[in-house]
């Protein structure tokens, strides 16, 4: 059973929408260490590779994953994991006034 968990692979489908931009969707494979959980670092890297923002260079360092918590948004750190099936969380790309907020949904299969 332990071995199965380690070898398990899942496909993550990400849908991201920013104001005034067309919806963007991409998929990637993840081997979760925690059941059906996504690694924040991997997610940021894939997001940076696949999402386009006109006039902005996206790197994993300027991708900020934020989950809604009571009273606001919680920024997730690289070592964190989050549920693979998560709707309507915010990924902020860039810094300050230049930042673009994406509404993001993930699903796994």
Phi and psi in degrees as GROMACS dihedral restraints (atoms count N, CA, C in turn):
[ dihedral_restraints ]
;  ai    aj    ak    al  type     phi  dphi    fc
    3     4     5     6     1   -57.8    20    10
    4     5     6     7     1   -46.4    20    10
    6     7     8     9     1   -60.1    20    10
    7     8     9    10     1   -41.6    20    10
    9    10    11    12     1   -57.0    20    10
   10    11    12    13     1   -43.8    20    10
   12    13    14    15     1   -59.9    20    10
   13    14    15    16     1   -42.4    20    10
   15    16    17    18     1   -68.9    20    10
   16    17    18    19     1   -39.5    20    10
   18    19    20    21     1   -83.0    20    10
   19    20    21    22     1   -12.7    20    10
   21    22    23    24     1   -59.7    20    10
   22    23    24    25     1   137.8    20    10
   24    25    26    27     1  -124.1    20    10
   25    26    27    28     1   147.5    20    10
   27    28    29    30     1  -137.7    20    10
   28    29    30    31     1   156.0    20    10
   30    31    32    33     1  -100.5    20    10
   31    32    33    34     1   129.2    20    10
   33    34    35    36     1  -104.3    20    10
   34    35    36    37     1   126.8    20    10
   36    37    38    39     1  -109.4    20    10
   37    38    39    40     1   127.8    20    10
   39    40    41    42     1  -117.5    20    10
   40    41    42    43     1   128.7    20    10
   42    43    44    45     1  -119.0    20    10
   43    44    45    46     1   125.9    20    10
   45    46    47    48     1  -129.7    20    10
   46    47    48    49     1   133.2    20    10
   48    49    50    51     1  -133.1    20    10
   49    50    51    52     1   126.6    20    10
   51    52    53    54     1  -113.7    20    10
   52    53    54    55     1   152.7    20    10
   54    55    56    57     1   -54.8    20    10
   55    56    57    58     1   131.0    20    10
   57    58    59    60     1    75.0    20    10
   58    59    60    61     1     7.1    20    10
   60    61    62    63     1  -122.4    20    10
   61    62    63    64     1   154.8    20    10
   63    64    65    66     1   -67.4    20    10
   64    65    66    67     1   148.6    20    10
   66    67    68    69     1   -60.8    20    10
   67    68    69    70     1   140.5    20    10
   69    70    71    72     1  -121.1    20    10
   70    71    72    73     1   135.5    20    10
   72    73    74    75     1  -131.4    20    10
   73    74    75    76     1   141.4    20    10
   75    76    77    78     1  -151.7    20    10
   76    77    78    79     1   164.2    20    10
   78    79    80    81     1  -129.7    20    10
   79    80    81    82     1   154.8    20    10
   81    82    83    84     1  -151.7    20    10
   82    83    84    85     1   163.4    20    10
   84    85    86    87     1   -96.2    20    10
   85    86    87    88     1   140.2    20    10
   87    88    89    90     1  -131.7    20    10
   88    89    90    91     1   141.2    20    10
   90    91    92    93     1  -110.3    20    10
   91    92    93    94     1    95.3    20    10
   93    94    95    96     1   -70.3    20    10
   94    95    96    97     1   136.9    20    10
   96    97    98    99     1   -83.8    20    10
   97    98    99   100     1   -29.9    20    10
   99   100   101   102     1  -112.2    20    10
  100   101   102   103     1   138.5    20    10
  102   103   104   105     1   -46.6    20    10
  103   104   105   106     1   117.7    20    10
  105   106   107   108     1    55.2    20    10
  106   107   108   109     1    25.5    20    10
  108   109   110   111     1  -104.4    20    10
  109   110   111   112     1   146.9    20    10
  111   112   113   114     1   -99.2    20    10
  112   113   114   115     1   139.3    20    10
  114   115   116   117     1   -83.0    20    10
  115   116   117   118     1   128.6    20    10
  117   118   119   120     1   -61.4    20    10
  118   119   120   121     1   -43.7    20    10
  120   121   122   123     1   -59.6    20    10
  121   122   123   124     1   -46.8    20    10
  123   124   125   126     1   -62.2    20    10
  124   125   126   127     1   -44.0    20    10
  126   127   128   129     1   -59.6    20    10
  127   128   129   130     1   -46.9    20    10
  129   130   131   132     1   -61.1    20    10
  130   131   132   133     1   -40.8    20    10
  132   133   134   135     1   -63.4    20    10
  133   134   135   136     1   -47.5    20    10
  135   136   137   138     1   -65.1    20    10
  136   137   138   139     1   -40.6    20    10
  138   139   140   141     1   -60.9    20    10
  139   140   141   142     1   -45.1    20    10
  141   142   143   144     1   -63.1    20    10
  142   143   144   145     1   -36.4    20    10
  144   145   146   147     1   -71.1    20    10
  145   146   147   148     1   -35.4    20    10
  147   148   149   150     1  -105.4    20    10
  148   149   150   151     1   -24.2    20    10
  150   151   152   153     1   -91.7    20    10
  151   152   153   154     1   138.6    20    10
  153   154   155   156     1  -109.6    20    10
  154   155   156   157     1   133.9    20    10
  156   157   158   159     1  -127.1    20    10
  157   158   159   160     1   119.3    20    10
  159   160   161   162     1   -53.4    20    10
  160   161   162   163     1   130.6    20    10
  162   163   164   165     1    74.9    20    10
  163   164   165   166     1     9.4    20    10
  165   166   167   168     1  -129.1    20    10
  166   167   168   169     1   136.0    20    10
  168   169   170   171     1   -90.6    20    10
  169   170   171   172     1   124.1    20    10
  171   172   173   174     1  -101.5    20    10
  172   173   174   175     1   126.6    20    10
  174   175   176   177     1  -124.5    20    10
  175   176   177   178     1   160.9    20    10
  177   178   179   180     1   -56.8    20    10
  178   179   180   181     1   -28.6    20    10
  180   181   182   183     1   -70.5    20    10
  181   182   183   184     1   -25.8    20    10
  183   184   185   186     1  -105.9    20    10
  184   185   186   187     1    18.3    20    10
  186   187   188   189     1  -101.9    20    10
  187   188   189   190     1   121.7    20    10
  189   190   191   192     1  -119.4    20    10
  190   191   192   193     1   116.6    20    10
  192   193   194   195     1   -91.1    20    10
  193   194   195   196     1   125.8    20    10
  195   196   197   198     1  -127.8    20    10
  196   197   198   199     1   129.9    20    10
  198   199   200   201     1  -106.5    20    10
  199   200   201   202     1   142.1    20    10
  201   202   203   204     1   -71.8    20    10
  202   203   204   205     1   128.4    20    10
  204   205   206   207     1  -129.7    20    10
  205   206   207   208     1   169.2    20    10
  207   208   209   210     1   -55.9    20    10
  208   209   210   211     1   124.8    20    10
  210   211   212   213     1    87.7    20    10
  211   212   213   214     1     6.8    20    10
  213   214   215   216     1   151.4    20    10
  214   215   216   217     1  -149.6    20    10
  216   217   218   219     1  -117.4    20    10
  217   218   219   220     1   140.9    20    10
  219   220   221   222     1  -109.6    20    10
  220   221   222   223     1   124.0    20    10
  222   223   224   225     1   -80.2    20    10
  223   224   225   226     1   131.8    20    10
  225   226   227   228     1   -90.9    20    10
  226   227   228   229     1   140.8    20    10
  228   229   230   231     1   -91.6    20    10
  229   230   231   232     1   163.8    20    10
  231   232   233   234     1   -55.4    20    10
  232   233   234   235     1   -36.0    20    10
  234   235   236   237     1   -80.1    20    10
  235   236   237   238     1    -6.4    20    10
  237   238   239   240     1   -75.9    20    10
  238   239   240   241     1   161.6    20    10
  240   241   242   243     1  -122.9    20    10
  241   242   243   244     1   158.0    20    10
  243   244   245   246     1  -143.7    20    10
  244   245   246   247     1   160.4    20    10
  246   247   248   249     1   -58.8    20    10
  247   248   249   250     1   141.8    20    10
  249   250   251   252     1   -70.2    20    10
  250   251   252   253     1   -27.2    20    10
  252   253   254   255     1  -110.1    20    10
  253   254   255   256     1    97.0    20    10
  255   256   257   258     1  -137.2    20    10
  256   257   258   259     1   128.8    20    10
  258   259   260   261     1  -109.1    20    10
  259   260   261   262     1   148.0    20    10
  261   262   263   264     1    54.9    20    10
  262   263   264   265     1    58.1    20    10
  264   265   266   267     1  -112.4    20    10
  265   266   267   268     1   170.4    20    10
  267   268   269   270     1  -109.9    20    10
  268   269   270   271     1   131.6    20    10
  270   271   272   273     1  -116.5    20    10
  271   272   273   274     1   116.9    20    10
  273   274   275   276     1   -95.8    20    10
  274   275   276   277     1   128.8    20    10
  276   277   278   279     1  -112.0    20    10
  277   278   279   280     1   128.4    20    10
  279   280   281   282     1    91.8    20    10
  280   281   282   283     1  -178.1    20    10
  282   283   284   285     1  -125.5    20    10
  283   284   285   286     1   151.6    20    10
  285   286   287   288     1    56.2    20    10
  286   287   288   289     1  -137.7    20    10
  288   289   290   291     1   -64.1    20    10
  289   290   291   292     1   -26.7    20    10
  291   292   293   294     1   -79.6    20    10
  292   293   294   295     1    -9.9    20    10
  294   295   296   297     1   -63.1    20    10
  295   296   297   298     1   145.2    20    10
  297   298   299   300     1  -119.7    20    10
  298   299   300   301     1   128.2    20    10
  300   301   302   303     1   -97.6    20    10
  301   302   303   304     1   127.4    20    10
  303   304   305   306     1  -105.5    20    10
  304   305   306   307     1   135.5    20    10
  306   307   308   309     1   -85.5    20    10
  307   308   309   310     1   125.7    20    10
  309   310   311   312     1  -126.1    20    10
  310   311   312   313     1   141.6    20    10
  312   313   314   315     1  -126.1    20    10
  313   314   315   316     1   136.0    20    10
  315   316   317   318     1  -118.7    20    10
  316   317   318   319     1   148.1    20    10
  318   319   320   321     1  -141.9    20    10
  319   320   321   322     1   154.8    20    10
  321   322   323   324     1  -123.5    20    10
  322   323   324   325     1   152.5    20    10
